[in-house]
Amino acid sequence: MGMREGPIVCQISPLNLRAKVAGVTCLLEAMAIVRSRIPNIQLLIVGGGRMRTHVVRAAIRLDLGACTFFTDNLEDISLPLALTDLYCQITVKMPAR
């Protein structure tokens, strides 16, 4: 995967919904702040999807390209979770109808 020594934050989700991508973008913005205090922190984003390029671009825009790692969807998520120091769940609340 190319990851180095240091704490790993992980987020697992298909990147197909705008609200989910907005949540992951918010996570990236938080990572930029945290990285100023913990320079070796890394982010692992597990999940492909038609909107993944938006997340990749946000990581690059926030100067997180070197510490953000992406995988496609995985059937077995035990390995990324085993590597993880902190898991971040993005929850999307859909509006009531």
C-alpha positions as CSV (number, residue, x, y, z in Angstrom):
1,M,0.0,0.0,0.0
2,G,3.0,2.3,0.4
3,M,2.1,3.4,3.9
4,R,4.8,4.4,6.4
5,E,5.3,4.4,10.2
6,G,2.8,6.6,12.0
7,P,-0.9,6.6,13.1
8,I,-3.5,5.6,10.5
9,V,-7.0,6.9,10.3
10,C,-9.3,4.7,8.1
11,Q,-12.6,5.4,6.5
12,I,-14.5,2.6,4.6
13,S,-17.3,3.5,2.2
14,P,-18.3,3.4,-1.4
15,L,-18.0,6.9,-2.8
16,N,-21.2,7.1,-4.8
17,L,-23.3,9.7,-2.9
18,R,-22.7,13.4,-2.8
19,A,-23.4,13.6,0.9
20,K,-20.9,10.8,1.6
21,V,-18.2,12.5,-0.5
22,A,-18.9,15.7,1.3
23,G,-18.4,13.9,4.6
24,V,-15.1,12.4,3.4
25,T,-14.0,15.9,2.2
26,C,-14.8,17.2,5.7
27,L,-12.6,14.4,7.1
28,L,-9.8,15.5,4.7
29,E,-10.1,19.0,5.9
30,A,-9.8,17.8,9.5
31,M,-6.8,15.7,8.6
32,A,-5.1,18.8,7.3
33,I,-5.5,20.4,10.7
34,V,-4.4,17.3,12.6
35,R,-1.4,16.9,10.3
36,S,0.0,20.2,11.5
37,R,0.3,18.6,14.9
38,I,1.0,15.0,13.9
39,P,3.0,15.2,10.7
40,N,3.3,11.4,10.2
41,I,-0.5,10.8,10.4
42,Q,-1.9,8.9,7.4
43,L,-5.4,8.4,6.0
44,L,-6.6,5.2,4.4
45,I,-9.8,5.5,2.3
46,V,-11.3,2.1,1.3
47,G,-13.9,2.3,-1.3
48,G,-14.2,3.0,-5.0
49,G,-17.2,4.6,-6.6
50,R,-18.0,7.0,-9.4
51,M,-17.2,10.1,-7.2
52,R,-13.8,8.9,-6.0
53,T,-12.0,11.3,-8.2
54,H,-13.6,14.2,-6.3
55,V,-12.1,12.9,-3.1
56,V,-8.7,12.3,-4.7
57,R,-8.7,15.9,-6.0
58,A,-9.7,17.2,-2.5
59,A,-6.8,15.3,-1.0
60,I,-4.4,16.9,-3.5
61,R,-5.9,20.4,-3.1
62,L,-5.4,20.1,0.7
63,D,-1.8,18.9,0.2
64,L,-2.6,15.5,1.6
65,G,-1.7,13.5,-1.5
66,A,1.4,12.0,0.1
67,C,-0.3,10.8,3.2
68,T,-3.7,9.7,1.8
69,F,-4.0,6.2,0.4
70,F,-6.9,4.8,-1.6
71,T,-8.1,1.2,-2.3
72,D,-11.1,0.0,-4.2
73,N,-14.0,-1.7,-2.5
74,L,-12.8,-4.8,-0.6
75,E,-14.8,-7.9,0.3
76,D,-12.7,-8.5,3.4
77,I,-12.0,-5.3,5.3
78,S,-10.1,-7.1,8.2
79,L,-6.6,-6.0,6.9
80,P,-7.3,-2.2,6.7
81,L,-9.1,-2.4,10.0
82,A,-6.1,-4.2,11.6
83,L,-3.8,-1.5,10.3
84,T,-6.0,1.3,11.7
85,D,-5.4,3.3,14.8
86,L,-8.6,5.3,14.5
87,Y,-11.7,4.5,12.4
88,C,-13.9,7.3,11.2
89,Q,-17.5,6.4,10.2
90,I,-19.2,8.9,7.9
91,T,-23.0,8.7,8.4
92,V,-25.3,10.3,5.9
93,K,-28.7,11.3,7.2
94,M,-31.1,11.4,4.3
95,P,-33.9,14.0,4.5
96,A,-37.3,12.7,5.6
97,R,-39.9,12.5,2.9
